[in-house]
Amino acid sequence: MPQEVRGVVAHGKGKPVSLETIVVPDPGPGEAVVRVQACGVCHTDLHYREGGINDEFPFLLGHEAAGVVETVGEGVAEVAPGDFVILNWRAVDGTCRACRRGEPWYCFSTHNAERRMTLASGEELTPALGIGAFVEKTLVHAGQCTKVNPAVKPEVAGLLGCGVMAGIGARSTRAGSAAATRSP
């Protein structure tokens, strides 16, 4: 049975965000509903609100999150209700050329939930980075859930889903670029 929760929505470019009633459908095959325990505020959410990512308003903001799996859809084996998870931007398919090469970060066929969360009016939402975690509960592809030790504080674990990975990526890319441009 669909659930009504509260979430932060951006309705248009540069417009103020608002707290809205969100309808979260039951998870379909390969999907999970996660009760969000913590969600960081990332600059990417501002880019969504400003129309810098795309113009698929309204957006359900938030993506740097951790929470507990509440329910799963048919065929989900990697997570179960009660699992403490961080949320990832995309679920890799595991079968494309990049995944078979051991480079899932280049996956050609990533997944997000197929069912859509909506406003109470029925208007479909676009979840930021396929997550939309500025909400009490969110619907994601089960592959976007990564189990972590439940002893970790949610506000710390959630940072792994974006801030830590983006920081490490930026640092390693910068370090690699600097090394490549140095003269012998």
C-alpha positions in Angstrom: 0.0 0.0 0.0 1.5 3.4 -1.0 2.7 5.6 1.9 2.4 9.3 2.4 5.5 11.1 3.8 6.9 14.6 3.8 9.8 15.7 1.6 11.6 18.7 0.2 10.6 19.6 -3.4 12.0 22.1 -5.9 9.1 23.1 -8.3 11.0 25.3 -10.7 14.3 27.0 -11.6 15.3 29.3 -8.8 12.0 29.0 -6.9 12.0 28.4 -3.2 11.8 24.8 -2.1 8.9 23.6 -0.1 7.9 20.8 2.2 5.3 18.6 0.5 3.4 15.5 0.9 5.0 12.7 -1.2 3.4 9.4 -2.1 5.8 6.5 -2.1 4.5 3.5 -4.0 5.2 -0.1 -2.9 8.5 -1.3 -4.4 8.3 -3.1 -7.7 10.6 -5.8 -8.9 14.2 -5.0 -8.0 13.2 -2.0 -5.8 13.4 -1.1 -2.2 11.7 1.5 0.2 14.3 3.0 2.6 13.4 4.9 5.7 15.9 7.8 5.6 17.7 8.4 8.9 20.1 11.0 7.7 20.7 13.0 4.5 23.6 15.5 3.9 23.1 18.7 2.1 25.2 18.6 -1.1 25.9 21.4 -3.5 24.4 19.2 -6.2 20.9 19.8 -4.7 21.4 23.5 -5.4 22.3 22.7 -9.0 19.1 20.7 -9.3 17.0 23.6 -7.9 18.8 26.1 -10.2 18.0 23.9 -13.3 21.8 23.2 -13.8 21.4 19.4 -14.0 18.2 19.3 -16.2 14.8 20.7 -16.3 12.7 17.7 -15.2 10.9 19.6 -12.4 9.6 19.0 -9.8 12.6 17.5 -8.1 12.6 15.6 -4.9 15.9 16.7 -3.5 18.6 14.9 -1.5 20.9 12.0 -2.3 23.7 11.8 0.3 21.8 9.5 2.6 21.7 6.5 4.9 18.8 4.6 6.3 17.1 1.3 6.9 15.5 -0.9 4.3 11.8 -1.1 5.1 10.4 -3.2 2.2 11.7 -4.8 -0.9 10.1 -5.8 -4.2 10.1 -9.1 -6.0 13.5 -10.6 -6.8 15.5 -8.5 -4.4 18.2 -10.7 -2.7 21.0 -8.2 -2.0 19.2 -6.3 0.8 16.4 -7.2 3.2 14.1 -5.3 5.5 16.1 -4.1 8.5 19.4 -3.7 6.7 21.2 -0.5 7.4 22.3 1.0 4.0 23.9 4.0 2.3 22.3 5.1 -1.0 24.3 5.2 -4.3 23.6 7.3 -7.3 23.0 4.4 -9.6 22.8 0.6 -9.6 25.2 -1.0 -12.0 23.9 -3.8 -14.2 26.9 -6.1 -13.6 26.8 -7.5 -17.2 27.8 -4.7 -19.6 31.3 -4.6 -21.1 32.6 -2.2 -18.4 31.2 -4.3 -15.5 32.7 -7.5 -17.0 36.0 -5.7 -17.3 35.9 -4.9 -13.5 35.2 -1.2 -14.1 31.6 -0.8 -12.9 32.0 3.0 -12.5 31.9 3.1 -16.3 28.7 1.0 -16.4 26.7 1.5 -19.7 23.4 0.4 -18.2 22.7 1.7 -14.7 19.4 1.5 -13.0 17.1 3.6 -10.8 13.7 2.7 -9.5 11.1 2.4 -12.3 8.1 3.3 -10.2 7.7 7.0 -9.6 7.1 8.8 -6.4 4.5 11.6 -6.8 3.1 14.6 -5.1 -0.3 14.1 -3.4 -1.8 15.6 -6.6 -0.4 12.7 -8.6 2.3 14.8 -10.3 5.4 12.6 -10.8 8.6 13.7 -9.2 12.2 13.4 -10.4 14.3 12.1 -7.5 17.8 13.8 -7.4 20.4 11.4 -8.7 17.7 8.7 -8.7 17.4 8.9 -4.9 15.4 11.8 -3.6 16.4 11.5 0.1 15.2 14.8 1.6 12.1 12.7 2.6 11.1 10.4 5.4 11.1 7.3 3.0 12.3 7.0 -0.5 11.9 4.4 -3.3 15.2 3.3 -5.0 16.5 0.5 -7.1 17.7 -2.2 -4.6 21.1 -2.0 -6.3 21.4 1.5 -5.1 21.5 0.2 -1.5 24.9 -0.8 0.0 24.8 -2.5 3.4 27.0 -0.9 6.0 27.8 -1.7 9.6 24.7 -0.6 11.7 27.1 0.7 14.4 28.1 3.6 12.2 26.1 6.8 12.8 23.7 7.5 9.9 24.9 11.1 9.6 28.5 9.7 9.0 27.5 6.8 6.8 25.4 8.9 4.5 28.5 11.0 3.6 30.0 7.9 1.9 27.3 8.0 -0.7 28.5 11.3 -2.2 30.8 13.6 -0.3 33.5 11.1 0.6 33.5 9.4 -2.9 33.4 12.8 -4.7 36.3 14.1 -2.5 38.4 11.0 -3.0 37.7 11.1 -6.8 38.5 14.8 -7.0 41.7 14.3 -5.1 42.9 11.2 -7.0 42.1 12.8 -10.3 43.9 16.0 -9.4 46.9 14.0 -8.1 46.9 12.0 -11.3 46.7 15.1 -13.5 49.4 16.9 -11.5 51.7 13.9 -11.9 51.0 13.6 -15.6 51.9 17.3 -16.2 55.1 17.4 -14.3 58.3 17.5 -16.4 61.0 15.0 -15.6 
